[in-house]
Amino acid sequence: MSKIQRQKKVFWVLILPAGIWLWFIPISVSHAYAPQAVQRLTETLKCVGCDLSGADLRALKLNGADLRKANLQGAFLAWTHLKKAKLTGANLQNAILIGSELRDINLNRANLTQAQLGWSNLHRAQLKNAILVRTKLNAANLKEANLEEANLEEANLKSAQLVRTNLKKAKFIRANVQWAYFDWADLQRATFEDANLQGAKFYNANLDRVNFRNAILVQTLMERARLNNADFQDADLQGALFYKAVLVAANFQHANLQEASLSKSKLARAKFNQAIWIDGERCAEKSSGRCVKTKIVPMEPLENELTTPSDVPPIVKEDSPTVKENSAIIKPESTVPPSKTDPSD
C-alpha cells in the first residue's frame, strides 16, 4: 500500500468520522455566555474581554478576530477559522479546537489547560508563556511557532510537527512527544524530565543544556544535533542515533545507551559514569569523554601450586589419637625386601 493510499485510508476511517461526530454532538457544558456577545463577535469580529464560556462557535469564520482576554472556557471551536486572531491572555481551558485553522494566531500568555487541539493548524502561532498543561496537541502543526517558556507539562504532542519551532525554556515534564518532529527547532534549556520521546526526531536541532533526566528516548533520532551540556542522567537511550552530534560536556551518568549510535559525535568531557554502554557493559566511574570499562584480570596459578584439593595428601601426626586407634592407616609398609628362600629347601 502506497503512502497516499494509507493517508486516504486514515482520512476515511478516522478523521472524517470524528469530524462528523463533532458536528452533531450536543454541547453539554453550561452556557454562561450572553447571546449578544456571540452576535457582536460574528458581526464586528471584536469582543475584547467577552464572556464566551461554553459558546458554540464551531466552523465559524473568525479570521483576524480580536478576543484578547476573552473567557472561552469550555467553548466549542472545532473546525473554526481563527487565522491571525488575537487571543492574548484569553482563557481557553477545556476548549475544543480540534481541526481548527489557527495560523498566525496570537495566544501569548493564554491559558489552554486541558484544551483539545488535535490535528489543528498552528503554523507560525504565537504561544509565548502560554499554559498548555495536559493539552492535547496530537498531530498538530506547530511549524515555526513560538512556544518560548510555554508550559506543556503532561501535554500530548504525539506525532506533532514542531519543525523550526522556538521552544526555548519550554517545559515538557512528563509529556508524551512520541514520534514528534523537532527538526531544526531551538530547544535551548528546555525540560523533558520524565517525558516519553520514543521515536522523536531532532535532526539538526539546538538542544544545548536541555534536561532529559529519566526520560524515554528509545530510537530517538538526534543526528547532527547540538547537545552541549545536555543532561541524560538515568535516561533510556536504547537504539538512539547521535550521528555527528555535538555532545560536549553532556551528562550520561547511569543512562542506558545499549545499541545506541554515537558515530562521529563530539564527546569531549562527556560523563559516562556507570552508564550502560552500546555493547551492554557498564562504564566505570570517572568515565570522561569515553566509556572506560572495568576489566577483571584472572590470576594465573603458580608453577608448583596444587590446583585441586584431591592432590593434597592428608597430614597425620604420629601422636594423633587417630593413629593409635587405627594404626593400619599410618603404619608404613616395610621397605625391606622379603628374603629369598633357598631352592635347596
Helices and strands as residue ranges (DSSP letters): H 3-10, I 11-15, H 16-24, H 35-44, G 309-311, H 321-325, H 327-330
